[in-house]
Amino acid sequence: MTLTKAQLTDWIHKQVDLPKTKSAVVVESLLEIIKETLENGEDVLISGFGKFCAKKKRKRRGRNPQIGGNIMLGERRVVIFKCSRRLRDRVNGEEQVLARDKPRKKLRIA
C-alpha cells in the first residue's frame, strides 16, 4: 500500500489534533521546502530518516525503442534518496524500538 498526501494529512489531523485544513498546509509546506531545497542544489537531511540529494547525470547515448535508433540524452538532475541506517534496520525488523522512538499519545499544539 502507498501512503498518500491525504493519508499523511489525516494522520497529522488525528495525532496532533490540528484541523484538517491546517494539517494539509503542514504537509504541503514541508514538501515545498524539500522541493525548493533540492532545486537549489542542496541536500535535505532528516535525522533518523534519510537524505534526499539532487545528483547530476551527464549526457549519454540512449535508444529509441519505437524506431530502434540511437539518440543522445541530455544532461539532467535526478533526486536520490538514501535511507538512514536506523530506518533501514527498522524496516528490516532488526532495530529494537527505543523508548524515545515509540509513538506518543496525541500532541496538543496551542
Residue frames relative to the residue before (quaternion, step in Angstrom):
aa qw qx qy qz dx dy dz
M 1.0000 0.0000 0.0000 0.0000 0.00 0.00 0.00
T 0.3248 -0.7420 0.5618 0.1684 3.55 -1.05 0.82
L 0.3546 -0.7128 0.5668 0.2119 3.56 -1.01 0.87
T 0.1971 -0.8089 0.5484 0.0784 3.58 -0.68 1.10
K 0.6685 -0.4730 0.3754 0.4342 3.57 -1.31 0.18
A 0.6297 0.5380 -0.3359 0.4485 3.58 1.01 -0.76
Q 0.6609 0.4917 -0.3059 0.4773 3.58 1.01 -0.79
L 0.6142 0.5277 -0.3434 0.4757 3.60 1.05 -0.69
T 0.6393 0.5277 -0.3131 0.4635 3.55 0.98 -0.88
D 0.6600 0.5004 -0.3036 0.4710 3.59 0.91 -0.88
W 0.6469 0.5254 -0.3225 0.4488 3.58 0.96 -0.87
I 0.6584 0.4870 -0.3060 0.4854 3.59 0.94 -0.89
H 0.6160 0.5566 -0.3359 0.4449 3.58 1.00 -0.83
K 0.7256 0.4317 -0.2431 0.4776 3.59 0.88 -0.93
Q 0.7274 0.4579 -0.2548 0.4430 3.61 0.85 -0.93
V 0.7759 0.3317 -0.1684 0.5095 3.58 0.93 -0.88
D 0.3552 -0.7646 0.4652 0.2698 3.55 1.32 -0.18
L 0.3712 0.6806 -0.5271 0.3481 3.56 0.89 1.02
P 0.5660 -0.5566 0.4552 0.4032 3.59 -1.14 0.45
K 0.6326 -0.5659 0.3686 0.3791 3.58 -1.11 0.64
T 0.6371 0.5319 -0.3464 0.4372 3.60 0.97 -0.75
K 0.6769 0.4677 -0.2956 0.4855 3.59 0.95 -0.81
S 0.6045 0.5470 -0.3508 0.4607 3.58 1.08 -0.66
A 0.6427 0.5158 -0.3110 0.4735 3.56 1.02 -0.83
V 0.6336 0.5220 -0.3250 0.4696 3.60 1.02 -0.77
V 0.6286 0.5330 -0.3341 0.4573 3.60 1.00 -0.81
V 0.6732 0.4896 -0.2952 0.4690 3.59 0.85 -0.97
E 0.6772 0.4894 -0.2953 0.4633 3.60 0.83 -0.95
S 0.6528 0.5195 -0.3140 0.4532 3.59 0.96 -0.85
L 0.6481 0.5173 -0.3141 0.4623 3.57 0.93 -0.87
L 0.6775 0.4846 -0.2919 0.4700 3.58 0.89 -0.92
E 0.6396 0.5249 -0.3222 0.4600 3.59 1.03 -0.76
I 0.6242 0.5268 -0.3345 0.4701 3.60 1.02 -0.77
I 0.6556 0.5069 -0.3084 0.4670 3.58 0.93 -0.90
K 0.6675 0.5081 -0.3042 0.4515 3.61 0.90 -0.91
E 0.6760 0.4946 -0.2979 0.4580 3.59 0.87 -0.94
T 0.6398 0.5273 -0.3254 0.4547 3.58 0.99 -0.82
L 0.6716 0.4841 -0.2931 0.4782 3.59 0.95 -0.86
E 0.6124 0.5500 -0.3448 0.4512 3.61 1.04 -0.74
N 0.6974 0.4654 -0.2604 0.4789 3.57 1.08 -0.78
G 0.5674 -0.6402 0.3619 0.3705 3.58 1.28 0.15
E 0.5476 0.6045 -0.3998 0.4182 3.58 1.24 0.24
D 0.4701 -0.6536 0.5170 0.2906 3.54 -1.27 0.48
V 0.2509 -0.7230 0.6195 0.1749 3.55 -1.28 0.46
L 0.0579 -0.8055 0.5894 -0.0196 3.55 -0.56 1.22
I 0.0435 -0.7771 0.6278 -0.0100 3.56 -0.72 1.11
S 0.4150 -0.7519 0.4590 0.2274 3.55 -0.32 1.31
G 0.8235 0.2066 -0.1772 0.4977 3.55 -0.95 0.91
F 0.7013 0.4203 -0.2570 0.5153 3.59 1.28 -0.07
G 0.6267 -0.5264 0.3620 0.4462 3.55 0.60 -1.13
K 0.4340 -0.6829 0.5367 0.2393 3.51 -1.38 -0.13
F 0.2107 -0.7393 0.6293 0.1136 3.55 -0.98 0.97
C 0.0249 -0.7957 0.6046 -0.0262 3.59 -0.86 0.99
A 0.2850 -0.6993 0.6223 0.2062 3.55 -1.20 0.63
K 0.0871 -0.8211 0.5641 -0.0065 3.58 -0.48 1.23
K 0.3925 -0.7094 0.5365 0.2343 3.57 -1.00 0.87
K 0.1538 -0.7427 0.6458 0.0878 3.53 -1.10 0.85
R 0.3725 -0.7290 0.5238 0.2353 3.59 -0.83 0.92
K 0.6206 -0.5260 0.3947 0.4271 3.55 -1.22 0.29
R 0.0316 -0.8063 0.5901 -0.0253 3.54 -1.11 0.71
R 0.5517 -0.5877 0.4754 0.3524 3.49 -1.32 0.28
G 0.0593 -0.7908 0.6091 0.0114 3.55 -0.98 0.91
R 0.3757 -0.7103 0.5471 0.2346 3.53 -1.30 -0.09
N 0.3196 -0.7195 0.5847 0.1957 3.56 -0.96 0.90
P 0.3300 -0.7905 0.4779 0.1943 3.63 -0.37 1.17
Q 0.6072 0.5781 -0.3655 0.4043 3.63 1.13 -0.50
I 0.8074 0.2102 -0.1079 0.5406 3.57 0.93 -0.87
G 0.4694 -0.7172 0.4123 0.3087 3.57 1.28 -0.09
G 0.5383 0.6420 -0.3961 0.3757 3.57 1.24 0.16
N 0.5186 -0.6207 0.4901 0.3251 3.55 -1.29 0.40
I 0.0443 -0.7711 0.6350 0.0170 3.56 -1.13 0.71
M 0.3947 -0.6788 0.5549 0.2749 3.55 -1.27 0.36
L 0.2330 -0.7522 0.6049 0.1179 3.54 -0.84 1.05
G 0.4371 -0.7369 0.4595 0.2340 3.57 -0.80 1.02
E 0.6672 -0.4599 0.3909 0.4365 3.52 -1.37 0.10
R 0.0582 0.7879 -0.6106 0.0543 3.54 -1.13 0.64
R 0.3411 -0.6953 0.5816 0.2489 3.52 -1.34 0.13
V 0.1223 -0.7800 0.6114 0.0528 3.53 -1.05 0.82
V 0.4042 -0.6921 0.5408 0.2553 3.56 -1.18 0.58
I 0.1309 -0.7752 0.6174 0.0275 3.52 -0.91 1.06
F 0.1363 -0.7653 0.6212 0.0991 3.58 -1.07 0.74
K 0.0840 -0.7661 0.6366 0.0289 3.54 -0.87 1.02
C 0.2920 -0.7797 0.5235 0.1809 3.57 -0.48 1.13
S 0.5331 -0.6169 0.4693 0.3391 3.54 -1.17 0.57
R 0.6382 -0.5228 0.3957 0.4035 3.54 -1.24 0.41
R 0.6237 0.5586 -0.3275 0.4378 3.56 1.03 -0.81
L 0.6698 0.4804 -0.2922 0.4850 3.59 0.94 -0.88
R 0.6435 0.5282 -0.3207 0.4518 3.57 0.93 -0.90
D 0.6630 0.4951 -0.3046 0.4718 3.59 0.94 -0.87
R 0.6566 0.5177 -0.3125 0.4509 3.56 0.97 -0.82
V 0.6452 0.5165 -0.3119 0.4686 3.58 0.99 -0.87
N 0.7187 0.4276 -0.2358 0.4951 3.56 1.06 -0.78
G 0.4951 -0.6943 0.4083 0.3258 3.59 1.28 0.11
E 0.5050 0.6797 -0.4022 0.3482 3.57 1.22 0.39
E 0.6698 0.5045 -0.3009 0.4542 3.57 1.19 -0.36
Q 0.3582 -0.6798 0.5894 0.2494 3.53 -1.05 0.74
V 0.4141 -0.7090 0.5105 0.2555 3.55 -0.86 0.93
L 0.3097 -0.7550 0.5535 0.1664 3.54 -0.70 1.13
A 0.6650 -0.5118 0.3581 0.4094 3.57 -1.20 0.49
R 0.6824 0.4939 -0.3034 0.4454 3.60 0.96 -0.81
D 0.6794 0.4917 -0.2808 0.4666 3.60 1.23 -0.40
K 0.5083 0.6580 -0.4274 0.3551 3.59 1.23 -0.26
P 0.5594 -0.5965 0.4417 0.3691 3.59 -1.05 0.66
R 0.3179 -0.7557 0.5469 0.1699 3.52 -0.99 0.85
K 0.6170 -0.5112 0.4305 0.4156 3.50 -1.32 0.20
K 0.7485 -0.3774 0.2756 0.4705 3.55 -1.29 0.09
L 0.2994 -0.7355 0.5821 0.1746 3.51 -1.02 0.87
R 0.2485 -0.7509 0.5925 0.1530 3.53 -1.06 0.71
I 0.0871 -0.7735 0.6264 0.0420 3.55 -0.86 0.98
A 0.3746 -0.7564 0.4990 0.1964 3.51 -0.73 1.12
